[in-house]
Amino acid sequence: YLTFDYVPAPNSIYKGIFKLEPAHYLKYQEGKITEKAAYWSHKFELNTRISFEEAKNKLDDLLNKATSDRLMSDVPLGVFLSGGLDSSAIAYYAQKNSSNKIKTFSIGFEDKSYDEQDYALQVANHLGTEHQVSVLTPAKTVDLIQEIFPLLDEPFADASIIPTYYLSKFTRQKVTVALGGDGSDELMAGYPTFISERFKNAVAGIPKPLLSLLNRLALLLPASDKNISFDFKVKQFLRGFVSNPNHIHQLWLGSFLPDEKKRLFKTDVWNQLTDKSGLGIIDHHFNTASAVDNFSQILNYYYQTYLPDDILFKVDRASMYNSLEVRAPFLDTRVVEFLNTLPRNFKQRGNELKYILKKNMEGKLPHNIIYRSKKGFGIPLSDWIRKDLKSSIQDVLLSKDDYFNKATIEKILQEHLSKKQNHRKLIWNLFVLKGYILNR
């Protein structure tokens, strides 16, 4: 959990309790599990004969069909619309296949580096949808934390569950089913980590003493609270190079590094841990992938961990707690299986991510929506920890427990509060975990 921000399947936070992985079934007869197996799995089988134009047209047809199929409903239906490429693409296909105005929903923030209201409104006006917006404030967030976290089955430290929950609650006031853009980033290499991947080999060749110096210099960069700020990107990028190449993407995405965990745990607890790195499951997914190259192995890793255990966990819990069903056209098996046949340069061309989707949406969406920088669906957590959430965070983090060194936690907290470092991920990870322990 401290490594991933969630507990990756098939494990759970509870000893002796395991999760059934996606696309698996289990037979239970006469008090015993008699069978457990996968009923569907994705494969990477590259089609070297298809041209880019043919692939783009095929993707257009598949997304159109996948979205059209998911519009079938006996109850009111809408679309989550952030103003990013993925949700805007789904809104486009939904409106194309509807004889009525599609209802679209988004949320905003007072912090403009996180706010996407203007982009969502631009897309809604372009497509002619019936659009509605609600603003998530720090005060509402405090109430939502108390509402959401007691419901979770296990600790989960992706803070974007809060705006997702708020968006679901807001959307449910008008509709019962919503379509979302989840899955596109994993299928078509849409995360900034795939740009970092291009420079991985060059940095990996730097001698360790020099790399250590670069890490120390990066810590001197002024800490910014802005969404995906320059200092955050530099520090997260350099953090990855403390492990083997297969682990780098997770260290870019996650929270605590192995050395940070060693300092965090009390010595007697640390000595009892059998998998101190927490990274062993990554090797399993790399070694068992039906992948044709390293790029496919990395995509497979996102498929097997980050997508189901973070992204879909978040959306499923946030929506169903509000009795809202969310459907994901990008994860139609026909779309997945087709995209897995395409070469890397159809998905990533230089620093242009989701290349084939962007080219497909040209002429369908405004150009600035297709090619604007990725924001992600976060909240201004760094600033809120210093202000509106400060009291709650301190009460929980500094509470007595049997696992962690209080001095280490105090140092992390003080460096963040003084703006010496941006430790929002580490603080939030611990806040959720310790809060979970206190409430059990």
C-alpha positions as a Python dict, from the first residue, in 0.01 Angstrom:
ca = {
    (1, 'Y'): (0, 0, 0),
    (2, 'L'): (275, 247, 92),
    (3, 'T'): (441, 180, -245),
    (4, 'F'): (135, 176, -469),
    (5, 'D'): (-123, 394, -285),
    (6, 'Y'): (-351, 88, -297),
    (7, 'V'): (-318, -283, -225),
    (8, 'P'): (-262, -457, -561),
    (9, 'A'): (-472, -764, -640),
    (10, 'P'): (-488, -1047, -551),
    (11, 'N'): (-378, -919, -210),
    (12, 'S'): (-591, -718, 29),
    (13, 'I'): (-507, -521, 344),
    (14, 'Y'): (-639, -814, 548),
    (15, 'K'): (-433, -1124, 616),
    (16, 'G'): (-587, -1431, 455),
    (17, 'I'): (-835, -1235, 242),
    (18, 'F'): (-777, -1208, -133),
    (19, 'K'): (-940, -1028, -426),
    (20, 'L'): (-1071, -1202, -735),
    (21, 'E'): (-882, -1046, -1025),
    (22, 'P'): (-1063, -884, -1319),
    (23, 'A'): (-1187, -1126, -1590),
    (24, 'H'): (-1159, -1420, -1349),
    (25, 'Y'): (-1424, -1654, -1214),
    (26, 'L'): (-1426, -1864, -901),
    (27, 'K'): (-1622, -2179, -816),
    (28, 'Y'): (-1714, -2244, -456),
    (29, 'Q'): (-1867, -2582, -373),
    (30, 'E'): (-1934, -2752, -41),
    (31, 'G'): (-1730, -2508, 160),
    (32, 'K'): (-1425, -2511, -68),
    (33, 'I'): (-1291, -2319, -367),
    (34, 'T'): (-1278, -2584, -638),
    (35, 'E'): (-1170, -2374, -934),
    (36, 'K'): (-1034, -2027, -1015),
    (37, 'A'): (-936, -1916, -1365),
    (38, 'A'): (-943, -1632, -1618),
    (39, 'Y'): (-1233, -1627, -1865),
    (40, 'W'): (-1078, -1354, -2084),
    (41, 'S'): (-730, -1211, -2124),
    (42, 'H'): (-576, -952, -2350),
    (43, 'K'): (-289, -1040, -2582),
    (44, 'F'): (-39, -832, -2775),
    (45, 'E'): (-20, -956, -3134),
    (46, 'L'): (112, -681, -3361),
    (47, 'N'): (-43, -633, -3703),
    (48, 'T'): (243, -509, -3920),
    (49, 'R'): (28, -491, -4236),
    (50, 'I'): (-225, -229, -4128),
    (51, 'S'): (-159, 132, -4228),
    (52, 'F'): (-202, 422, -3988),
    (53, 'E'): (-498, 554, -4187),
    (54, 'E'): (-670, 215, -4180),
    (55, 'A'): (-605, 185, -3806),
    (56, 'K'): (-743, 534, -3740),
    (57, 'N'): (-1063, 459, -3934),
    (58, 'K'): (-1103, 127, -3755),
    (59, 'L'): (-1061, 294, -3416),
    (60, 'D'): (-1327, 549, -3514),
    (61, 'D'): (-1572, 270, -3601),
    (62, 'L'): (-1499, 74, -3283),
    (63, 'L'): (-1532, 373, -3050),
    (64, 'N'): (-1853, 475, -3222),
    (65, 'K'): (-1998, 125, -3174),
    (66, 'A'): (-1869, 88, -2817),
    (67, 'T'): (-2024, 421, -2714),
    (68, 'S'): (-2348, 357, -2902),
    (69, 'D'): (-2389, 20, -2729),
    (70, 'R'): (-2343, 184, -2389),
    (71, 'L'): (-2615, 442, -2455),
    (72, 'M'): (-2876, 169, -2422),
    (73, 'S'): (-3058, 244, -2097),
    (74, 'D'): (-3405, 244, -1947),
    (75, 'V'): (-3305, 526, -1712),
    (76, 'P'): (-3165, 880, -1762),
    (77, 'L'): (-2807, 882, -1895),
    (78, 'G'): (-2525, 1136, -1913),
    (79, 'V'): (-2151, 1175, -1972),
    (80, 'F'): (-1867, 1283, -1742),
    (81, 'L'): (-1697, 1571, -1925),
    (82, 'S'): (-1373, 1709, -1784),
    (83, 'G'): (-1270, 1894, -2099),
    (84, 'G'): (-980, 1656, -2157),
    (85, 'L'): (-939, 1449, -2472),
    (86, 'D'): (-1078, 1120, -2341),
    (87, 'S'): (-1405, 1238, -2189),
    (88, 'S'): (-1455, 1480, -2479),
    (89, 'A'): (-1416, 1195, -2729),
    (90, 'I'): (-1679, 989, -2548),
    (91, 'A'): (-1910, 1294, -2533),
    (92, 'Y'): (-1863, 1336, -2910),
    (93, 'Y'): (-1963, 976, -2989),
    (94, 'A'): (-2249, 987, -2740),
    (95, 'Q'): (-2395, 1302, -2894),
    (96, 'K'): (-2340, 1164, -3244),
    (97, 'N'): (-2553, 861, -3159),
    (98, 'S'): (-2827, 1046, -2974),
    (99, 'S'): (-3129, 1219, -3123),
    (100, 'N'): (-3156, 1436, -2810),
    (101, 'K'): (-2912, 1663, -2632),
    (102, 'I'): (-2679, 1453, -2418),
    (103, 'K'): (-2643, 1567, -2057),
    (104, 'T'): (-2280, 1633, -1962),
    (105, 'F'): (-2140, 1697, -1615),
    (106, 'S'): (-1816, 1844, -1480),
    (107, 'I'): (-1677, 1996, -1163),
    (108, 'G'): (-1450, 2293, -1110),
    (109, 'F'): (-1197, 2426, -858),
    (110, 'E'): (-1110, 2775, -736),
    (111, 'D'): (-740, 2698, -808),
    (112, 'K'): (-705, 2765, -1182),
    (113, 'S'): (-416, 2521, -1230),
    (114, 'Y'): (-661, 2240, -1145),
    (115, 'D'): (-977, 2392, -1291),
    (116, 'E'): (-1100, 2272, -1632),
    (117, 'Q'): (-1445, 2432, -1640),
    (118, 'D'): (-1370, 2651, -1941),
    (119, 'Y'): (-1248, 2356, -2148),
    (120, 'A'): (-1549, 2142, -2056),
    (121, 'L'): (-1784, 2426, -2145),
    (122, 'Q'): (-1606, 2477, -2477),
    (123, 'V'): (-1657, 2109, -2567),
    (124, 'A'): (-2019, 2115, -2450),
    (125, 'N'): (-2091, 2421, -2667),
    (126, 'H'): (-1908, 2264, -2963),
    (127, 'L'): (-2110, 1941, -2939),
    (128, 'G'): (-2436, 2102, -2831),
    (129, 'T'): (-2478, 1909, -2506),
    (130, 'E'): (-2681, 2010, -2203),
    (131, 'H'): (-2395, 2092, -1966),
    (132, 'Q'): (-2391, 2135, -1587),
    (133, 'V'): (-2106, 2230, -1351),
    (134, 'S'): (-2050, 2229, -976),
    (135, 'V'): (-1746, 2368, -790),
    (136, 'L'): (-1563, 2159, -528),
    (137, 'T'): (-1436, 2385, -246),
    (138, 'P'): (-1198, 2298, 41),
    (139, 'A'): (-1488, 2317, 289),
    (140, 'K'): (-1686, 2061, 90),
    (141, 'T'): (-1377, 1841, 72),
    (142, 'V'): (-1350, 1821, 452),
    (143, 'D'): (-1710, 1696, 466),
    (144, 'L'): (-1653, 1451, 181),
    (145, 'I'): (-1349, 1295, 349),
    (146, 'Q'): (-1565, 1211, 651),
    (147, 'E'): (-1830, 1075, 417),
    (148, 'I'): (-1613, 867, 181),
    (149, 'F'): (-1338, 700, 379),
    (150, 'P'): (-1551, 512, 633),
    (151, 'L'): (-1715, 343, 332),
    (152, 'L'): (-1394, 206, 178),
    (153, 'D'): (-1315, -163, 225),
    (154, 'E'): (-943, -90, 254),
    (155, 'P'): (-715, 216, 249),
    (156, 'F'): (-691, 386, -89),
    (157, 'A'): (-468, 691, -133),
    (158, 'D'): (-557, 825, -476),
    (159, 'A'): (-699, 1161, -366),
    (160, 'S'): (-888, 1195, -694),
    (161, 'I'): (-1153, 966, -544),
    (162, 'I'): (-1280, 1283, -372),
    (163, 'P'): (-1362, 1483, -689),
    (164, 'T'): (-1483, 1160, -855),
    (165, 'Y'): (-1720, 1100, -564),
    (166, 'Y'): (-1837, 1462, -573),
    (167, 'L'): (-1889, 1446, -951),
    (168, 'S'): (-2084, 1120, -912),
    (169, 'K'): (-2301, 1268, -639),
    (170, 'F'): (-2369, 1577, -849),
    (171, 'T'): (-2438, 1371, -1164),
    (172, 'R'): (-2673, 1132, -982),
    (173, 'Q'): (-2908, 1422, -910),
    (174, 'K'): (-2998, 1421, -1281),
    (175, 'V'): (-2916, 1076, -1426),
    (176, 'T'): (-2869, 714, -1319),
    (177, 'V'): (-2606, 606, -1574),
    (178, 'A'): (-2296, 795, -1691),
    (179, 'L'): (-2029, 729, -1953),
    (180, 'G'): (-1664, 807, -1877),
    (181, 'G'): (-1330, 819, -2057),
    (182, 'D'): (-1138, 573, -1839),
    (183, 'G'): (-896, 328, -2001),
    (184, 'S'): (-766, 544, -2284),
    (185, 'D'): (-442, 639, -2106),
    (186, 'E'): (-353, 277, -2034),
    (187, 'L'): (-443, 154, -2383),
    (188, 'M'): (-263, 427, -2576),
    (189, 'A'): (22, 537, -2346),
    (190, 'G'): (-141, 860, -2233),
    (191, 'Y'): (47, 929, -1910),
    (192, 'P'): (345, 1167, -1885),
    (193, 'T'): (544, 867, -1760),
    (194, 'F'): (558, 747, -2121),
    (195, 'I'): (742, 1065, -2217),
    (196, 'S'): (978, 1002, -1925),
    (197, 'E'): (1025, 649, -2060),
    (198, 'R'): (1196, 795, -2369),
    (199, 'F'): (1474, 938, -2151),
    (200, 'K'): (1499, 646, -1911),
    (201, 'N'): (1795, 474, -2073),
    (202, 'A'): (1999, 794, -2095),
    (203, 'V'): (1950, 873, -1726),
    (204, 'A'): (1998, 511, -1621),
    (205, 'G'): (2351, 530, -1766),
    (206, 'I'): (2452, 813, -1531),
    (207, 'P'): (2690, 693, -1254),
    (208, 'K'): (2510, 649, -921),
    (209, 'P'): (2709, 917, -733),
    (210, 'L'): (2615, 1174, -999),
    (211, 'L'): (2253, 1057, -997),
    (212, 'S'): (2249, 1095, -620),
    (213, 'L'): (2380, 1451, -661),
    (214, 'L'): (2107, 1529, -914),
    (215, 'N'): (1846, 1405, -667),
    (216, 'R'): (1985, 1634, -396),
    (217, 'L'): (1990, 1930, -637),
    (218, 'A'): (1629, 1859, -737),
    (219, 'L'): (1529, 1889, -372),
    (220, 'L'): (1651, 2251, -385),
    (221, 'L'): (1389, 2343, -647),
    (222, 'P'): (1114, 2563, -498),
    (223, 'A'): (812, 2351, -405),
    (224, 'S'): (505, 2447, -607),
    (225, 'D'): (140, 2369, -531),
    (226, 'K'): (39, 2387, -897),
    (227, 'N'): (-97, 2083, -1076),
    (228, 'I'): (186, 1867, -1223),
    (229, 'S'): (435, 2149, -1163),
    (230, 'F'): (792, 2152, -1299),
    (231, 'D'): (953, 2070, -964),
    (232, 'F'): (709, 1782, -910),
    (233, 'K'): (787, 1633, -1252),
    (234, 'V'): (1165, 1660, -1203),
    (235, 'K'): (1160, 1509, -855),
    (236, 'Q'): (924, 1225, -949),
    (237, 'F'): (1132, 1148, -1259),
    (238, 'L'): (1457, 1118, -1064),
    (239, 'R'): (1291, 913, -786),
    (240, 'G'): (1242, 624, -1024),
    (241, 'F'): (1610, 544, -1070),
    (242, 'V'): (1665, 370, -738),
    (243, 'S'): (1547, 31, -860),
    (244, 'N'): (1560, -196, -1164),
    (245, 'P'): (1411, -72, -1495),
    (246, 'N'): (1090, -275, -1458),
    (247, 'H'): (1005, -89, -1137),
    (248, 'I'): (1056, 266, -1262),
    (249, 'H'): (700, 337, -1378),
    (250, 'Q'): (555, 236, -1042),
    (251, 'L'): (806, 451, -854),
    (252, 'W'): (706, 742, -1078),
    (253, 'L'): (339, 680, -999),
    (254, 'G'): (354, 577, -634),
    (255, 'S'): (444, 723, -298),
    (256, 'F'): (709, 577, -69),
    (257, 'L'): (1045, 454, -199),
    (258, 'P'): (1207, 152, -27),
    (259, 'D'): (1456, 370, 168),
    (260, 'E'): (1177, 606, 275),
    (261, 'K'): (979, 313, 410),
    (262, 'K'): (1278, 191, 609),
    (263, 'R'): (1298, 529, 782),
    (264, 'L'): (920, 536, 830),
    (265, 'F'): (877, 201, 1003),
    (266, 'K'): (983, 127, 1358),
    (267, 'T'): (1286, -105, 1351),
    (268, 'D'): (1111, -410, 1498),
    (269, 'V'): (825, -378, 1248),
    (270, 'W'): (1063, -328, 955),
    (271, 'N'): (1256, -641, 1048),
    (272, 'Q'): (937, -849, 1038),
    (273, 'L'): (848, -749, 681),
    (274, 'T'): (917, -1021, 423),
    (275, 'D'): (881, -808, 107),
    (276, 'K'): (1046, -484, 210),
    (277, 'S'): (1044, -325, -136),
    (278, 'G'): (679, -407, -206),
    (279, 'L'): (776, -430, -574),
    (280, 'G'): (778, -807, -625),
    (281, 'I'): (437, -813, -792),
    (282, 'I'): (574, -590, -1070),
    (283, 'D'): (827, -856, -1171),
    (284, 'H'): (546, -1111, -1183),
    (285, 'H'): (344, -901, -1429),
    (286, 'F'): (648, -830, -1648),
    (287, 'N'): (750, -1196, -1654),
    (288, 'T'): (403, -1331, -1735),
    (289, 'A'): (298, -1073, -1996),
    (290, 'S'): (198, -1194, -2342),
    (291, 'A'): (390, -897, -2479),
    (292, 'V'): (598, -864, -2794),
    (293, 'D'): (832, -590, -2669),
    (294, 'N'): (918, -383, -2364),
    (295, 'F'): (663, -115, -2453),
    (296, 'S'): (386, -377, -2452),
    (297, 'Q'): (517, -513, -2121),
    (298, 'I'): (483, -167, -1969),
    (299, 'L'): (129, -126, -2106),
    (300, 'N'): (45, -469, -1968),
    (301, 'Y'): (171, -360, -1628),
    (302, 'Y'): (-67, -61, -1632),
    (303, 'Y'): (-350, -294, -1744),
    (304, 'Q'): (-287, -536, -1459),
    (305, 'T'): (-234, -292, -1172),
    (306, 'Y'): (-296, 80, -1208),
    (307, 'L'): (-607, 52, -1425),
    (308, 'P'): (-810, -202, -1220),
    (309, 'D'): (-670, -138, -872),
    (310, 'D'): (-660, 243, -886),
    (311, 'I'): (-856, 400, -1171),
    (312, 'L'): (-1148, 156, -1190),
    (313, 'F'): (-1154, 97, -814),
    (314, 'K'): (-1188, 473, -766),
    (315, 'V'): (-1464, 521, -1025),
    (316, 'D'): (-1654, 209, -921),
    (317, 'R'): (-1657, 297, -551),
    (318, 'A'): (-1721, 668, -599),
    (319, 'S'): (-2011, 609, -838),
    (320, 'M'): (-2178, 311, -672),
    (321, 'Y'): (-2171, 477, -329),
    (322, 'N'): (-2402, 728, -500),
    (323, 'S'): (-2610, 464, -685),
    (324, 'L'): (-2468, 576, -1019),
    (325, 'E'): (-2359, 328, -1286),
    (326, 'V'): (-2054, 434, -1488),
    (327, 'R'): (-1970, 271, -1823),
    (328, 'A'): (-1633, 289, -2000),
    (329, 'P'): (-1649, 261, -2383),
    (330, 'F'): (-1268, 262, -2416),
    (331, 'L'): (-1264, -69, -2226),
    (332, 'D'): (-1492, -247, -2469),
    (333, 'T'): (-1302, -572, -2539),
    (334, 'R'): (-1318, -504, -2914),
    (335, 'V'): (-1140, -172, -2863),
    (336, 'V'): (-882, -327, -2628),
    (337, 'E'): (-806, -621, -2855),
    (338, 'F'): (-770, -396, -3160),
    (339, 'L'): (-540, -143, -2992),
    (340, 'N'): (-319, -427, -2870),
    (341, 'T'): (-240, -510, -3234),
    (342, 'L'): (-103, -163, -3312),
    (343, 'P'): (267, -70, -3303),
    (344, 'R'): (406, 178, -3055),
    (345, 'N'): (443, 465, -3305),
    (346, 'F'): (66, 459, -3366),
    (347, 'K'): (13, 530, -2994),
    (348, 'Q'): (318, 739, -2908),
    (349, 'R'): (507, 945, -3163),
    (350, 'G'): (794, 1129, -2996),
    (351, 'N'): (640, 1327, -2711),
    (352, 'E'): (291, 1308, -2863),
    (353, 'L'): (89, 1062, -2653),
    (354, 'K'): (-232, 887, -2765),
    (355, 'Y'): (-131, 987, -3117),
    (356, 'I'): (-388, 776, -3302),
    (357, 'L'): (-674, 902, -3085),
    (358, 'K'): (-571, 1263, -3137),
    (359, 'K'): (-554, 1218, -3512),
    (360, 'N'): (-889, 1041, -3508),
    (361, 'M'): (-1056, 1328, -3320),
    (362, 'E'): (-927, 1601, -3555),
    (363, 'G'): (-1228, 1767, -3715),
    (364, 'K'): (-1455, 1623, -3446),
    (365, 'L'): (-1334, 1830, -3148),
    (366, 'P'): (-1169, 2173, -3119),
    (367, 'H'): (-796, 2156, -3196),
    (368, 'N'): (-694, 2310, -2862),
    (369, 'I'): (-890, 2041, -2673),
    (370, 'I'): (-719, 1760, -2863),
    (371, 'Y'): (-366, 1891, -2817),
    (372, 'R'): (-372, 2063, -2479),
    (373, 'S'): (-148, 1937, -2198),
    (374, 'K'): (-277, 1660, -1975),
    (375, 'K'): (-394, 1777, -1632),
    (376, 'G'): (-524, 1463, -1465),
    (377, 'F'): (-823, 1465, -1232),
    (378, 'G'): (-673, 1588, -907),
    (379, 'I'): (-745, 1833, -630),
    (380, 'P'): (-524, 2118, -494),
    (381, 'L'): (-408, 1887, -216),
    (382, 'S'): (-71, 2048, -144),
    (383, 'D'): (-224, 2383, -58),
    (384, 'W'): (-524, 2236, 124),
    (385, 'I'): (-292, 2031, 352),
    (386, 'R'): (-135, 2358, 467),
    (387, 'K'): (-471, 2531, 518),
    (388, 'D'): (-819, 2377, 533),
    (389, 'L'): (-707, 2017, 597),
    (390, 'K'): (-411, 2102, 824),
    (391, 'S'): (-583, 2034, 1156),
    (392, 'S'): (-732, 1700, 1047),
    (393, 'I'): (-405, 1589, 886),
    (394, 'Q'): (-197, 1672, 1196),
    (395, 'D'): (-440, 1502, 1435),
    (396, 'V'): (-428, 1177, 1238),
    (397, 'L'): (-60, 1172, 1135),
    (398, 'L'): (72, 1255, 1482),
    (399, 'S'): (-157, 1010, 1663),
    (400, 'K'): (17, 724, 1840),
    (401, 'D'): (49, 392, 1653),
    (402, 'D'): (247, 67, 1670),
    (403, 'Y'): (406, 85, 1326),
    (404, 'F'): (572, 415, 1237),
    (405, 'N'): (845, 647, 1368),
    (406, 'K'): (679, 966, 1484),
    (407, 'A'): (997, 1168, 1421),
    (408, 'T'): (998, 1066, 1053),
    (409, 'I'): (635, 1165, 1012),
    (410, 'E'): (696, 1498, 1188),
    (411, 'K'): (985, 1571, 950),
    (412, 'I'): (774, 1494, 639),
    (413, 'L'): (491, 1709, 770),
    (414, 'Q'): (713, 2001, 873),
    (415, 'E'): (897, 2009, 537),
    (416, 'H'): (562, 2031, 361),
    (417, 'L'): (404, 2289, 590),
    (418, 'S'): (712, 2512, 557),
    (419, 'K'): (704, 2472, 175),
    (420, 'K'): (1052, 2325, 178),
    (421, 'Q'): (921, 2019, -8),
    (422, 'N'): (593, 1909, -162),
    (423, 'H'): (519, 1586, 26),
    (424, 'R'): (148, 1576, -59),
    (425, 'K'): (160, 1217, -184),
    (426, 'L'): (343, 1083, 122),
    (427, 'I'): (125, 1279, 363),
    (428, 'W'): (-201, 1178, 199),
    (429, 'N'): (-93, 813, 179),
    (430, 'L'): (-20, 809, 555),
    (431, 'F'): (-329, 1014, 641),
    (432, 'V'): (-556, 763, 469),
    (433, 'L'): (-379, 460, 621),
    (434, 'K'): (-360, 591, 977),
    (435, 'G'): (-716, 721, 956),
    (436, 'Y'): (-826, 377, 838),
    (437, 'I'): (-647, 209, 1129),
    (438, 'L'): (-793, 454, 1383),
    (439, 'N'): (-1148, 392, 1260),
    (440, 'R'): (-1126, 11, 1273),
}
